């Protein structure tokens, strides 16, 4: 009986640990929505006079277009940024953690 309880405890701890590390389906969906928005907005920036300023505003535009998805994505990205050194711009591990493939 003790072995069974120990095994059950180990399985529960493993399940919780994996749940904290792996992104949820909702987080993956948020990443996909936000990244698609970024791609669309960056394409639109190529047709503007001030491409650099437009590109800088892409994150804000996507946050306005998809507020709930952006909030979920931003939360996961912040958690992953704490877990890994550097910033999302210079550390691909942060993007992988956030759900990017």
Long-range contacts (C-beta under 8 A, 24 or more apart in sequence): 23-76, 23-97, 23-98, 23-99, 26-72, 27-72, 27-73, 27-76, 27-98, 27-99, 28-99, 29-69, 30-68, 30-69, 30-70, 30-72, 30-73, 30-76, 30-99, 31-73, 31-76, 31-98, 31-99, 31-100, 33-66, 33-69, 33-73, 34-62, 34-66, 34-69, 34-70, 34-73, 35-100, 37-61, 37-62, 37-65, 37-66, 38-62, 73-98
